[in-house]
Amino acid sequence: MPTEMRAIKSYKSASKYLDDHLNGYGKIPEKDWRTERERLLSERSALVAEYYDLNEDVKNVEALRRGAENLMQDITPERTTARAQGLDL
């Protein structure tokens, strides 16, 4: 197949693809796409920042939970020893 025929076939294929996917637009709506891209990027940035904040909060809460568990383990033997001796704390 000559190069010119392939180019015409490719052009027709691309033209059909664009007609099928442009939803009635006469040309590619670059401005709308760029606006949507910017909106989505800013939304993504906000969500990433929120994720990192929540991740840091989870780390802090886990540290507090481990500390509380350690304290409870330290206190529990003292209470049982005191009860065994007849003392009530």
C-alpha distances in whole Angstrom, upper triangle without the diagonal:
4,7,8,6,7,10,11,11,12,15,16,16,18,20,21,22,24,26,27,28,30,33,33,33,31,30,31,34,35,38,39,37,39,42,42,40,44,46,44,45,48,49,47,50,53,52,52,55,57,55,57,60,60,59,62,65,64,65,68,69,68,70,73,73,73,76,78,77,79,82,82,82,85,87,87,89,92,92,93,95,97,97,98,101,102,101,99,96
4,5,5,7,9,10,11,12,14,16,17,18,20,21,23,24,26,27,29,30,33,33,33,30,29,30,34,34,37,39,37,38,42,41,40,43,45,44,44,48,49,48,50,53,52,52,55,57,56,57,60,61,60,63,65,65,65,68,70,69,71,74,74,74,77,79,78,80,83,83,84,86,88,88,90,93,93,94,96,98,99,100,102,103,102,100,97
4,5,5,6,9,10,10,12,14,15,16,18,20,21,22,24,26,27,28,31,31,30,28,27,27,31,31,34,36,34,35,38,38,37,40,42,41,41,45,46,45,46,50,49,49,52,54,53,54,57,58,57,60,62,62,62,66,67,66,68,71,71,72,74,76,76,77,80,81,81,83,86,86,88,90,91,92,94,96,96,98,100,101,100,97,95
4,5,5,6,9,10,10,12,14,15,16,18,20,21,22,24,26,26,29,29,28,26,25,26,29,29,33,34,33,34,38,38,37,39,42,41,41,45,46,45,47,50,50,49,52,54,54,55,58,59,58,61,63,63,64,67,68,68,70,72,72,73,76,77,77,79,81,82,83,85,87,87,89,92,92,93,95,97,98,99,102,102,101,99,96
4,5,5,6,8,10,11,12,14,15,16,18,20,21,22,24,25,28,28,28,25,25,26,29,30,34,34,33,35,38,38,37,40,42,41,42,45,46,45,47,50,49,49,53,54,53,55,58,58,58,61,63,62,63,67,68,67,69,72,72,72,75,77,77,78,81,82,82,84,86,87,89,91,92,92,95,97,97,98,101,102,100,98,95
4,5,5,6,8,10,10,12,14,15,16,18,20,21,22,24,27,27,26,25,24,24,28,28,32,32,30,32,36,35,34,37,39,38,39,42,43,42,44,47,46,46,49,51,50,52,55,55,54,57,59,59,60,63,64,64,66,68,68,69,72,73,73,75,77,78,78,81,83,83,85,88,88,89,91,93,93,95,97,98,97,94,92
4,5,5,6,9,10,10,12,14,15,16,18,20,21,22,25,25,24,22,21,21,25,25,29,30,28,30,33,33,32,35,37,36,37,40,41,40,42,45,45,45,48,49,49,50,53,54,53,56,58,58,59,62,63,63,65,67,68,68,71,73,72,74,77,77,78,80,82,83,85,87,88,88,91,93,93,94,97,98,96,94,91
4,5,5,6,9,10,10,12,14,15,16,18,20,21,24,23,23,20,20,21,25,25,29,30,28,30,33,33,33,36,38,37,38,41,42,41,43,46,46,46,49,51,50,52,55,55,55,58,60,59,61,64,64,64,67,69,69,70,73,74,74,76,78,79,80,82,84,84,86,89,89,90,92,94,94,96,98,99,98,95,93
4,5,5,6,9,10,11,12,14,15,16,18,20,22,23,22,21,20,21,25,25,29,30,28,30,33,33,32,35,37,36,37,40,41,40,42,45,45,45,48,49,49,50,53,54,53,56,58,58,59,62,63,62,65,67,67,68,71,72,72,74,76,77,77,80,82,82,84,87,87,88,90,92,92,93,96,97,95,93,91
4,5,5,6,8,10,10,12,14,15,16,18,21,21,21,19,18,18,22,22,26,27,25,27,30,29,29,32,34,33,33,37,37,36,39,42,41,41,44,46,45,47,50,50,50,53,55,54,55,58,59,59,61,64,64,65,67,69,69,71,73,74,74,77,79,79,81,83,84,85,87,89,89,90,93,94,92,90,87
4,5,5,6,9,10,10,12,14,15,16,19,19,18,16,15,16,20,20,24,25,23,25,28,28,28,31,33,32,33,36,37,36,39,41,41,41,44,46,45,47,50,50,50,53,55,55,56,59,60,60,62,65,65,66,68,70,70,72,74,75,75,78,80,80,82,84,85,86,88,90,90,92,94,95,93,91,88
4,5,5,6,9,10,10,12,14,15,18,17,18,16,16,17,20,22,25,26,24,27,29,29,29,32,34,33,34,37,38,37,40,42,42,42,46,47,46,48,51,51,51,54,56,56,57,60,61,61,63,65,65,66,69,70,70,72,75,75,76,79,80,80,83,85,85,86,89,90,90,92,95,95,94,91,89
4,5,5,6,9,10,11,12,14,17,17,18,17,16,16,20,21,25,25,23,25,28,27,27,30,32,31,32,35,36,35,38,40,39,40,43,44,43,46,48,48,48,51,53,53,54,57,58,58,60,62,62,63,66,67,67,69,72,72,73,75,77,77,80,82,82,83,85,87,87,89,91,92,90,88,85
4,5,5,6,9,10,11,12,15,16,15,14,13,13,16,17,21,21,19,22,25,24,24,27,29,28,29,32,32,32,34,37,37,37,40,41,41,43,46,46,46,49,51,50,52,55,55,55,58,60,60,61,64,65,65,67,70,70,71,73,75,75,78,80,80,81,84,85,85,87,90,90,88,86,83
4,5,5,6,9,10,10,13,13,13,11,11,12,15,17,21,21,20,22,25,24,24,28,29,28,30,33,33,33,36,38,38,39,42,43,42,45,47,47,48,51,52,52,54,56,57,57,60,62,62,63,66,67,67,69,71,72,73,75,77,77,80,82,82,83,86,87,87,89,92,92,90,87,85
4,5,5,6,9,10,12,12,13,13,13,14,17,19,22,22,21,24,26,25,25,29,30,29,31,34,34,33,36,38,38,39,42,43,42,45,47,47,48,51,52,52,54,56,57,57,60,61,61,63,65,66,66,69,71,71,72,75,76,76,79,81,81,82,85,86,86,88,91,91,89,87,84
4,5,5,6,8,11,12,13,13,13,12,15,17,20,20,18,21,23,22,22,26,27,25,27,30,30,30,33,35,34,35,38,39,39,41,44,44,44,47,48,48,50,53,53,53,56,58,58,59,62,63,63,65,67,67,68,71,72,73,75,77,77,78,81,82,82,84,87,87,86,83,81
4,5,5,6,9,10,9,9,9,8,12,14,17,16,15,18,20,19,20,23,24,24,25,28,29,28,31,33,33,34,37,38,38,40,42,43,43,46,48,47,49,52,52,53,55,57,57,59,61,62,63,65,67,67,68,71,72,73,75,77,77,78,81,82,82,84,87,87,85,83,80
4,6,6,7,7,8,8,9,10,13,16,19,18,17,20,22,21,22,25,26,26,28,31,30,31,34,35,35,36,39,40,40,43,45,45,45,48,50,50,52,54,55,55,58,59,59,61,63,64,65,67,69,69,70,73,74,75,77,79,79,80,83,84,84,86,89,89,87,84,82
4,6,7,8,10,11,12,12,14,17,20,18,17,21,23,21,22,25,26,25,27,30,29,30,33,34,34,35,38,39,38,41,43,43,44,47,48,48,50,52,52,53,56,57,57,59,61,62,62,65,67,67,68,71,72,72,75,77,77,78,80,82,82,83,86,86,85,82,80
4,6,8,9,11,11,10,12,14,17,15,14,17,19,17,18,22,22,21,23,26,26,26,29,31,30,31,34,35,35,37,40,39,40,43,44,44,46,49,49,50,52,54,54,55,58,59,59,61,63,64,65,67,69,69,72,74,74,75,77,79,79,80,83,83,82,79,76
4,6,5,8,8,7,8,11,14,12,12,15,17,16,17,20,21,20,23,25,25,26,29,30,30,31,34,35,35,38,40,40,41,44,45,45,47,49,50,50,53,55,55,56,59,60,60,62,64,65,66,69,70,70,73,75,75,76,79,80,80,82,84,84,83,80,77
4,6,9,10,10,10,14,16,13,13,17,18,16,18,21,21,21,24,26,25,26,29,31,30,32,35,35,36,38,40,40,41,44,45,45,47,50,50,51,53,55,55,56,59,60,60,63,64,65,66,69,70,70,73,75,74,75,78,79,79,81,84,84,82,79,77
4,6,9,10,11,14,16,14,15,19,19,18,21,23,23,24,26,28,28,29,32,33,33,35,38,38,39,41,43,43,44,47,48,48,51,53,53,54,57,58,58,60,62,63,63,66,68,68,69,72,73,73,76,78,78,79,82,83,83,85,87,87,85,82,80
4,5,7,7,11,13,12,13,16,17,16,18,21,21,22,24,26,27,28,30,32,32,34,36,37,38,40,42,42,43,46,47,47,50,52,52,53,56,57,57,59,62,62,63,65,67,68,69,71,73,73,76,78,77,79,82,82,83,85,87,87,85,82,80
4,7,9,12,14,14,15,17,19,19,21,23,24,25,27,29,29,30,33,34,35,36,39,40,40,43,44,45,46,49,50,50,52,55,55,56,59,60,60,62,64,65,66,68,70,71,72,74,76,76,79,81,81,82,85,86,86,88,90,90,88,85,83
4,6,9,11,12,12,14,16,17,18,20,22,22,24,26,27,28,30,32,33,34,36,38,38,40,42,43,44,46,48,48,50,52,53,54,56,58,58,60,62,63,64,66,68,69,70,72,74,74,77,79,79,80,83,84,84,86,89,89,87,84,81
4,6,9,9,9,11,13,14,15,17,19,19,20,23,24,24,27,29,29,30,33,34,35,37,39,39,40,43,44,45,47,49,50,51,53,54,55,57,59,60,61,63,65,65,67,69,70,71,74,75,75,77,79,80,81,83,85,85,83,80,78
4,6,6,6,9,10,11,12,14,16,16,18,20,21,22,24,26,27,28,30,32,32,35,36,37,38,41,42,43,45,47,47,49,51,52,53,55,57,58,59,61,62,63,65,67,68,69,72,73,73,75,77,78,79,81,83,83,81,78,75
4,5,5,6,8,10,10,12,14,15,16,18,20,20,22,24,25,26,28,30,31,33,34,36,37,39,40,41,43,45,46,47,49,51,51,53,55,56,57,59,61,62,63,65,67,68,70,72,72,74,76,77,77,80,82,82,80,77,74
4,5,5,6,9,10,11,12,14,15,17,18,20,21,23,24,26,27,29,30,32,33,35,36,38,39,40,42,44,45,46,48,50,51,52,54,55,57,58,60,61,63,64,66,67,70,71,71,73,75,76,77,79,81,81,79,76,73
4,5,5,6,8,10,11,12,14,15,16,18,20,21,22,24,26,27,28,30,32,33,34,36,37,38,40,42,43,44,47,48,49,51,52,53,55,57,58,59,61,63,64,65,68,69,69,71,73,74,74,77,79,79,77,74,71
4,5,5,6,9,10,10,12,14,15,16,18,20,21,22,24,25,26,28,30,31,32,34,36,37,38,40,41,42,45,46,47,49,51,52,53,55,56,57,59,61,62,63,66,67,67,69,71,72,73,75,77,77,75,72,69
4,5,5,6,9,10,10,12,14,15,16,18,20,21,22,24,25,27,29,30,31,33,35,36,37,39,40,42,43,45,46,48,49,51,52,54,55,56,58,60,61,62,65,66,67,68,71,72,72,74,76,77,74,72,69
4,5,5,6,9,10,11,12,14,15,17,18,20,21,23,24,26,27,29,30,32,33,35,36,38,39,41,42,44,45,47,48,49,51,53,54,55,57,59,60,61,64,65,65,67,70,70,71,73,75,75,73,70,67
4,5,5,6,8,10,10,12,14,15,16,18,20,21,22,24,26,27,28,30,31,32,34,36,37,38,40,42,43,44,46,47,48,51,52,53,55,57,58,59,62,63,63,65,67,68,68,71,73,73,71,68,65
4,5,5,6,9,10,10,12,14,15,16,18,20,21,22,24,25,26,29,30,31,33,35,36,37,39,40,41,43,45,46,47,49,51,52,53,55,56,57,60,62,62,64,66,67,67,70,72,72,70,67,64
4,5,5,6,9,10,11,12,14,15,17,18,20,21,23,24,25,27,29,30,32,33,35,36,38,39,40,42,44,45,46,48,50,51,52,54,55,57,59,61,61,63,65,66,67,69,71,71,69,66,63
4,5,5,6,9,10,11,12,14,16,17,18,20,21,23,24,26,27,28,30,32,33,34,36,38,39,41,42,43,45,47,48,49,51,53,54,55,58,59,59,61,63,64,64,67,69,69,67,64,61
4,5,5,6,9,10,10,12,14,15,16,18,20,21,22,24,25,26,28,30,31,32,34,36,37,38,40,41,42,45,46,47,49,51,52,53,56,57,57,59,61,62,63,65,67,67,65,62,59
4,5,5,6,9,10,10,12,14,15,17,18,20,21,23,24,25,27,29,30,31,33,35,36,37,39,40,42,43,45,46,48,49,51,52,55,56,56,58,60,61,62,64,66,67,64,61,59
4,5,5,6,9,10,11,12,14,15,17,18,20,21,23,24,26,27,29,30,32,33,34,36,38,39,41,42,44,45,47,48,49,51,54,55,55,57,59,60,61,63,65,65,63,60,57
4,5,5,6,9,10,11,12,14,15,16,18,20,21,22,24,26,27,28,30,32,32,34,36,37,38,40,42,43,45,46,47,49,52,53,53,55,57,58,58,61,63,63,60,58,55
4,5,5,6,9,10,10,12,14,15,16,18,20,21,22,24,25,27,29,30,31,33,35,36,37,39,40,41,43,45,46,47,50,51,52,53,56,57,57,59,61,62,59,57,54
4,5,5,6,9,10,11,12,14,15,17,18,20,21,23,24,26,27,29,30,32,33,35,36,38,39,41,42,44,45,46,49,50,51,53,55,56,57,59,61,61,59,56,53
4,5,5,6,9,10,11,12,14,16,17,18,20,21,23,24,26,27,28,30,32,33,34,36,38,39,41,42,43,45,48,49,49,51,53,54,54,57,59,59,56,54,50
4,5,5,6,9,10,10,12,14,15,16,18,20,21,22,24,25,26,28,30,31,32,34,36,37,38,40,41,43,45,47,47,49,51,52,52,55,57,57,55,52,49
4,5,5,6,9,10,10,12,14,15,17,18,20,21,23,24,25,27,29,30,31,33,35,36,37,39,41,42,44,46,46,48,50,51,52,54,56,56,54,51,49
4,5,5,6,9,10,11,12,14,16,17,18,20,21,23,24,26,27,29,30,32,33,35,36,38,39,41,43,44,45,47,49,50,51,53,55,55,53,50,47
4,5,5,6,8,10,10,12,14,15,16,18,20,21,22,24,26,27,28,30,31,33,34,36,37,38,41,42,43,45,47,48,48,51,52,53,50,47,44
4,5,5,6,9,10,10,12,14,15,16,18,20,21,22,24,25,27,28,30,31,33,35,36,37,40,41,41,43,45,46,47,49,51,52,49,47,44
4,5,5,6,9,10,11,12,14,15,17,18,20,21,23,24,26,27,29,30,32,33,35,36,39,40,40,42,44,45,46,48,50,51,48,46,43
4,5,5,6,9,10,11,12,14,16,17,18,20,21,23,24,26,27,29,30,32,33,35,37,38,39,41,43,43,45,47,48,49,46,44,41
4,5,5,6,9,10,10,12,14,15,16,18,20,21,22,24,25,27,28,30,31,32,35,36,37,39,41,42,42,45,47,47,44,42,39
4,5,5,6,9,10,11,12,14,15,17,18,20,21,23,24,26,27,29,30,31,34,36,36,38,40,41,42,44,46,46,44,42,39
4,5,5,6,9,10,11,12,14,15,17,18,20,21,23,24,26,27,29,30,33,34,35,37,39,39,41,43,44,45,43,40,37
4,5,5,6,9,10,11,12,14,15,16,18,20,21,22,24,26,27,28,31,32,32,35,37,37,38,41,42,43,40,38,34
4,5,5,6,9,10,10,12,14,15,16,18,20,21,22,24,25,27,29,31,31,33,35,36,37,39,41,41,39,37,34
4,6,5,6,9,10,11,12,14,15,17,18,20,21,23,24,26,28,30,30,32,34,35,36,38,40,41,38,36,33
4,5,5,6,9,10,11,12,14,15,17,18,20,21,23,24,27,28,28,31,32,33,34,37,38,39,36,34,31
4,5,5,6,9,10,10,12,14,15,16,18,20,21,22,25,26,26,28,31,31,32,34,36,37,34,32,29
4,5,5,6,9,10,10,12,14,15,16,18,20,21,24,25,26,27,29,30,31,33,35,36,34,32,29
4,5,5,6,9,10,11,12,14,15,17,18,20,22,23,24,26,28,29,30,32,34,35,33,31,28
4,5,5,6,9,10,10,12,14,15,16,18,21,22,22,24,26,27,28,30,32,33,30,28,25
4,5,5,6,9,10,10,12,14,15,16,19,20,21,23,25,26,27,29,31,31,29,27,24
4,5,5,6,9,10,11,12,14,15,18,19,20,22,24,25,26,28,30,31,29,27,24
4,5,5,6,9,10,11,12,14,16,17,19,21,22,23,25,26,28,29,27,25,22
4,5,5,6,9,10,10,12,15,16,16,18,20,21,22,24,26,27,24,22,19
4,5,5,6,9,10,10,13,15,15,17,19,20,21,23,25,26,24,22,19
4,5,5,6,9,10,12,13,15,16,18,19,21,22,24,25,23,22,19
4,5,5,6,9,11,11,12,15,16,17,19,20,22,23,20,19,16
4,5,5,6,9,10,10,12,14,15,16,18,20,21,19,17,14
4,6,5,7,9,10,11,13,15,16,17,19,21,19,18,16
4,6,6,7,9,11,12,13,15,17,18,19,18,17,14
4,6,5,6,9,10,11,13,14,16,17,15,13,11
4,5,5,6,9,10,11,12,14,15,14,13,11
4,5,5,6,9,10,11,12,14,13,13,12
4,6,5,6,9,10,11,12,11,10,9
4,5,5,6,9,10,10,9,8,7
4,5,5,6,9,10,10,9,10
4,5,5,6,9,9,10,10
4,5,5,6,5,6,7
4,5,5,5,6,8
4,5,7,9,12
4,6,9,11
4,7,10
4,6
4
